[in-house]
Every structure is written in C-alpha cells, then in structure tokens.
Amino acid sequence: MRRFLDLMSDHRLFAFYRLTAYSGARRGELLNLRWPDVDWKAPALRIRGSVGLVDGARVEGTTKGGRERVVSLDAGTVDVLRAHRRRQLEDLRLAGDSWSIPGTSSRPGSASRSTQTP
C-alpha cells in the first residue's frame, strides 16, 4: 500500500486514496464526505452516510451499519486533506463562475475508473 500511495502522491484523487488506506471507511462512505464532516481539531471524520449507483443513478443512503460513526485521523492524513482543500480553493478561485468539482464526477464509479488502465 505504501508503494501505491507513493506512486499516487501527485494524483488528483490522492486524498481519497489516503483516506481509503488509513480510515477504514468504505468507498461509498468516502465519496459521500463533505468538508463539514472533517473535524480538524479532533482530528476525525464523521461518516454520516454512503453513496452508490442504482440503475446508473446516484443514490445517497445510510452507512452499511445504518449509523453515523467517527473515524480518527492520523497527522499525515490531516496534512493530505489540508493540501487537498487548499488545491480545491485555488481551483475555485481560478475557475470563478465556471466552477465545478475539478476532475471528478458526481457518480461514485469515477473514483474507480480513474485508476483503471485502458
């Protein structure tokens, strides 16, 4: 895993990969996260729900266990999230009125497709 993370450290989805490796959260749970779910002081994530595809449509729902939970974050992951947030804010500033989430899709499969080889 460390080798993979080293190789992907410059990838636009690196924060997602790091959270996948270090949080124990499921893909759908991570794709459902929003910045307010990050507690920078604790540091921790509040996992409130999950997202998936049903018949090609994005569907938000509960976690597999049906309950919210809090996942502690290590200092390295917090650093990665802070850097990711700074890049997002810079992208927002540069895009102005044409802003959309850079390089992503609202569809849960986009995180998987980004690492597949053609």
Secondary structure as the mmCIF struct_conf table of DSSP 4:
data_model
#
loop_
_struct_conf.conf_type_id
_struct_conf.id
_struct_conf.beg_label_comp_id
_struct_conf.beg_label_asym_id
_struct_conf.beg_label_seq_id
_struct_conf.end_label_comp_id
_struct_conf.end_label_asym_id
_struct_conf.end_label_seq_id
HELX_RH_AL_P HELX_RH_AL_P1 ARG A 2 LEU A 7
TURN_TY1_P TURN_TY1_P1 MET A 8 ASP A 10
BEND BEND1 HIS A 11 HIS A 11
TURN_TY1_P TURN_TY1_P2 ARG A 12 LEU A 13
HELX_RH_AL_P HELX_RH_AL_P2 PHE A 14 SER A 23
HELX_RH_AL_P HELX_RH_AL_P3 ARG A 27 LEU A 31
TURN_TY1_P TURN_TY1_P3 ASN A 32 ASN A 32
HELX_RH_3T_P HELX_RH_3T_P1 TRP A 35 ASP A 37
STRN STRN1 VAL A 38 ASP A 39
TURN_TY1_P TURN_TY1_P4 TRP A 40 PRO A 43
STRN STRN2 ALA A 44 ILE A 47
STRN STRN3 SER A 50 VAL A 54
TURN_TY1_P TURN_TY1_P5 ASP A 55 GLY A 56
STRN STRN4 ALA A 57 GLY A 61
TURN_TY1_P TURN_TY1_P6 LYS A 64 GLY A 65
BEND BEND2 GLY A 66 ARG A 67
STRN STRN5 ARG A 69 SER A 72
HELX_RH_AL_P HELX_RH_AL_P4 ALA A 75 ALA A 95
HELX_RH_3T_P HELX_RH_3T_P2 GLY A 96 SER A 98
TURN_TY1_P TURN_TY1_P7 PRO A 102 GLY A 103
BEND BEND3 SER A 106 ARG A 107
TURN_TY1_P TURN_TY1_P8 PRO A 108 GLY A 109
HELX_RH_AL_P HELX_RH_AL_P5 SER A 110 ARG A 113
TURN_TY1_P TURN_TY1_P9 SER A 114 THR A 115
#
